[in-house]
Amino acid sequence: MKKLRFAMLALAAVAVSACAGPQATTRNAVSAAPLEPSALTQPAASVAKKSGDNLYIPDLNVTGITVNVPKTLTVSEKNSYYPNGDIVWRGDLFGDRHAQVEAILKDSAEQAAAKLNGSRDVHMHIQLTRFHGLTEKARYSTGGVHNINFYVTLRDPVTGATVRPVEHVVTNLDALRGTEAIQADKLGNTQKFRITTFLTGVIAAELAEPEGYKDENRGFFVALNRN
């Protein structure tokens, strides 16, 4: 019995590693309103759920992009399977993690916006709520998912009026691990490149699809992350 119990505990420890298990309330939670409201974020009463055509604005042309990564989001540099923080990022050299993930979101948003050439001008505002890459320890052992969540709001670039209410976008990208991750880095397919490419597709779908982006990832780590 003792051996069986030990094995079960070991399995549970692996299962909740790699930035994928349940964490503090800021992780993967849709809060009532964006953090640090700005002129481009919506009040709590305006937070909308996906409702098909109610959120679909056809013929878009994004003329401006604002990305906000609130300083209230905590950063973890702990090299553990399960770091407790809103931002966990190792895809750049050690530095200002808020600025680094902001740059990734901005780059992705610009690439997504470039795919649109409609006649309805809008300003897109993105506000990060969570950015979890993998720690070194997780990336080279158990693996996991890159979980990146953010708000998207569209406004009229001239009047500032809301064109589409704030929407919380939840994303999960399966991460590479072990030898696969090492080989990918050698080919330039780094965490940063994979996440930027992934988020470009996410934001493009959020703007161009009638029901926005839908997270279809149903993997093991994602399931744990939602518990």
Backbone torsions as a table, in degrees:
resi	resn	phi	psi	omega
1	MET	NA	-39.9	180.0
2	LYS	-62.5	-39.3	179.1
3	LYS	-65.5	-40.5	178.8
4	LEU	-64.3	-42.7	179.9
5	ARG	-63.7	-41.7	178.5
6	PHE	-61.2	-42.3	-179.9
7	ALA	-63.9	-40.6	179.9
8	MET	-66.5	-39.8	178.7
9	LEU	-66.1	-39.4	178.2
10	ALA	-63.7	-42.4	178.3
11	LEU	-63.0	-41.6	179.4
12	ALA	-64.4	-38.1	179.4
13	ALA	-63.1	-41.8	177.9
14	VAL	-66.6	-39.3	-175.5
15	ALA	-62.8	-35.2	-176.7
16	VAL	-97.0	10.9	179.7
17	SER	-79.5	-166.9	167.9
18	ALA	51.7	44.5	172.5
19	CYS	55.9	34.3	-173.7
20	ALA	-127.1	-12.1	-176.5
21	GLY	-88.3	176.2	178.7
22	PRO	-63.5	141.3	-179.3
23	GLN	-133.6	-155.1	179.3
24	ALA	-65.2	168.7	-172.5
25	THR	-63.1	-19.8	179.9
26	THR	-76.5	-12.5	-174.4
27	ARG	-89.4	117.2	174.6
28	ASN	63.3	20.4	-179.7
29	ALA	-102.7	140.0	175.5
30	VAL	-89.1	102.5	-177.7
31	SER	-78.6	167.8	-174.7
32	ALA	-66.6	-27.9	179.9
33	ALA	-152.5	156.6	177.9
34	PRO	-60.3	152.6	176.1
35	LEU	-72.4	149.8	178.9
36	GLU	43.8	69.3	-176.9
37	PRO	-54.7	135.3	177.3
38	SER	-116.0	-175.6	-180.0
39	ALA	-64.8	-16.4	-176.2
40	LEU	-108.8	0.0	176.7
41	THR	-98.1	160.8	-174.9
42	GLN	-96.4	150.2	172.4
43	PRO	-68.4	167.2	-175.3
44	ALA	-56.0	-37.6	-176.2
45	ALA	-66.1	-18.0	-176.1
46	SER	-95.6	-3.3	-179.5
47	VAL	-62.6	123.7	-172.8
48	ALA	-112.1	152.0	169.7
49	LYS	-98.6	158.5	180.0
50	LYS	-63.9	130.7	-179.2
51	SER	-144.1	46.7	174.2
52	GLY	60.8	-124.7	-173.0
53	ASP	-63.4	-18.1	178.9
54	ASN	-64.9	-23.2	179.8
55	LEU	-109.1	-4.1	-175.5
56	TYR	-88.6	118.5	176.8
57	ILE	-114.9	103.6	-177.2
58	PRO	-75.2	164.1	171.6
59	ASP	61.0	45.7	-176.0
60	LEU	-83.0	150.7	170.3
61	ASN	-139.4	112.2	-177.1
62	VAL	-84.2	113.6	-177.3
63	THR	-97.4	-13.5	179.7
64	GLY	-156.6	149.9	-178.9
65	ILE	-135.5	130.3	173.8
66	THR	-121.9	131.5	177.3
67	VAL	-120.5	129.0	179.9
68	ASN	-121.0	122.8	173.1
69	VAL	-115.6	96.4	-173.6
70	PRO	-57.8	139.4	177.7
71	LYS	-67.9	-14.5	177.3
72	THR	-72.6	-15.2	176.0
73	LEU	-72.1	126.4	-176.4
74	THR	-80.8	149.2	179.9
75	VAL	-114.5	135.7	175.0
76	SER	-116.0	128.6	174.9
77	GLU	-108.0	6.6	-177.9
78	LYS	-69.4	129.6	-179.1
79	ASN	-89.0	73.3	179.9
80	SER	-126.4	168.6	176.5
81	TYR	-64.5	-32.2	-166.6
82	TYR	-134.3	68.0	-178.3
83	PRO	-70.9	141.9	-178.7
84	ASN	-98.5	100.6	179.6
85	GLY	-173.3	162.4	178.2
86	ASP	-80.0	-31.6	179.9
87	ILE	-120.3	121.6	174.4
88	VAL	-128.5	110.6	-173.8
89	TRP	-145.0	128.4	180.0
90	ARG	-128.4	9.1	-175.7
91	GLY	-80.9	-6.7	172.9
92	ASP	-123.5	165.3	173.9
93	LEU	-62.0	157.3	-179.0
94	PHE	-54.5	132.4	-178.7
95	GLY	177.8	-152.3	-179.4
96	ASP	-74.9	99.8	-175.9
97	ARG	-67.2	-33.7	177.1
98	HIS	-59.6	-46.4	-179.3
99	ALA	-67.7	-36.8	-178.4
100	GLN	-65.6	-46.0	-178.8
101	VAL	-74.7	-27.6	174.1
102	GLU	-62.8	-41.6	179.6
103	ALA	-64.0	-37.9	178.3
104	ILE	-64.9	-45.5	178.8
105	LEU	-63.4	-41.6	-179.3
106	LYS	-64.8	-44.0	179.5
107	ASP	-61.8	-45.2	179.7
108	SER	-63.0	-43.3	-179.0
109	ALA	-64.4	-40.0	179.9
110	GLU	-65.9	-40.8	178.2
111	GLN	-66.1	-39.0	178.4
112	ALA	-67.1	-42.5	-179.3
113	ALA	-63.8	-31.7	-178.8
114	ALA	-65.6	-18.1	179.8
115	LYS	-81.4	-9.8	-177.6
116	LEU	-105.0	136.2	178.7
117	ASN	-141.6	42.6	-179.2
118	GLY	-79.5	-170.6	-177.1
119	SER	-105.0	-10.4	-179.1
120	ARG	-92.4	103.1	-179.2
121	ASP	-72.8	135.4	176.9
122	VAL	-141.6	156.1	170.3
123	HIS	-106.4	128.3	-178.9
124	MET	-102.4	128.5	176.2
125	HIS	-115.1	130.0	178.3
126	ILE	-119.6	132.4	177.0
127	GLN	-128.3	119.1	-176.4
128	LEU	-71.7	140.9	172.2
129	THR	-117.4	-22.7	179.4
130	ARG	-163.8	139.4	177.0
131	PHE	-142.3	104.2	-178.9
132	HIS	-120.6	106.1	165.0
133	GLY	-87.0	-160.9	178.1
134	LEU	-108.7	143.9	171.6
135	THR	-72.1	166.4	177.9
136	GLU	-59.2	-43.3	-177.0
137	LYS	-61.6	-42.7	-179.6
138	ALA	-73.9	-40.2	-175.2
139	ARG	-64.0	-33.7	-176.9
140	TYR	-101.1	15.9	175.6
141	SER	-139.1	-85.5	-171.8
142	THR	-79.7	-27.3	-173.3
143	GLY	79.2	-159.4	-178.3
144	GLY	154.2	-149.6	178.3
145	VAL	-131.4	150.3	169.4
146	HIS	-88.2	113.4	-177.0
147	ASN	-109.6	112.5	-176.2
148	ILE	-130.0	120.9	-175.7
149	ASN	-126.0	144.4	-177.2
150	PHE	-161.5	161.0	174.0
151	TYR	-93.9	146.0	173.9
152	VAL	-126.9	129.3	176.4
153	THR	-129.7	138.9	175.9
154	LEU	-114.2	132.1	179.6
155	ARG	-132.7	159.6	174.5
156	ASP	-69.5	127.4	-175.5
157	PRO	-69.4	-17.1	-178.6
158	VAL	-97.1	-51.8	-175.1
159	THR	-90.9	-21.9	-176.1
160	GLY	82.4	1.5	-179.7
161	ALA	-67.5	147.6	-179.8
162	THR	-70.0	124.6	175.2
163	VAL	-93.1	-39.9	175.0
164	ARG	-142.5	129.2	-176.4
165	PRO	-62.3	164.3	-179.8
166	VAL	-61.1	138.7	-179.8
167	GLU	-132.8	134.6	179.1
168	HIS	-90.5	122.0	-177.9
169	VAL	-106.3	123.9	179.6
170	VAL	-111.1	128.3	-177.5
171	THR	-132.1	148.1	176.3
172	ASN	-140.3	119.2	178.4
173	LEU	-114.6	122.8	177.5
174	ASP	-59.0	132.1	-177.8
175	ALA	-92.2	150.2	172.5
176	LEU	-78.5	155.6	-179.7
177	ARG	-146.3	160.9	174.7
178	GLY	57.9	-136.8	-178.5
179	THR	-59.9	-36.8	178.9
180	GLU	-59.7	-41.9	179.6
181	ALA	-67.3	-41.0	179.6
182	ILE	-62.8	-45.5	179.4
183	GLN	-65.3	-38.4	179.2
184	ALA	-63.5	-41.5	178.2
185	ASP	-59.1	-40.0	-179.5
186	LYS	-63.6	-28.9	-178.9
187	LEU	-92.7	1.8	-179.5
188	GLY	87.6	2.3	179.6
189	ASN	-90.0	63.5	-174.1
190	THR	-78.0	173.3	174.1
191	GLN	-55.4	-44.3	-177.0
192	LYS	-63.5	-44.6	179.8
193	PHE	-65.3	-44.9	-178.7
194	ARG	-63.1	-43.3	-178.0
195	ILE	-69.2	-41.8	178.6
196	THR	-61.4	-45.3	178.4
197	THR	-63.2	-42.9	179.7
198	PHE	-62.9	-48.3	-177.7
199	LEU	-67.0	-30.2	175.1
200	THR	-59.6	-45.4	177.3
201	GLY	-66.4	-37.8	178.9
202	VAL	-61.9	-50.6	-177.3
203	ILE	-66.6	-38.1	176.9
204	ALA	-60.6	-42.8	178.6
205	ALA	-67.5	-38.3	179.8
206	GLU	-61.7	-34.2	-178.7
207	LEU	-87.5	-32.2	-170.2
208	ALA	-102.1	-21.3	-177.9
209	GLU	-90.1	142.2	-178.9
210	PRO	-54.1	-35.6	-180.0
211	GLU	-109.3	17.5	178.3
212	GLY	69.7	-166.5	-179.6
213	TYR	-79.2	137.3	176.4
214	LYS	-119.3	125.1	177.8
215	ASP	-77.7	110.9	-177.4
216	GLU	-100.3	4.6	-178.8
217	ASN	-72.4	120.0	-179.1
218	ARG	-121.2	28.2	-177.2
219	GLY	-68.6	171.3	-176.3
220	PHE	-59.3	-48.8	-178.1
221	PHE	-67.7	-33.9	177.9
222	VAL	-65.0	-41.5	179.3
223	ALA	-61.2	-42.6	177.2
224	LEU	-64.0	-38.3	-177.0
225	ASN	-65.0	-25.1	-177.3
226	ARG	-94.0	-4.5	179.7
227	ASN	-76.4	NA	NA
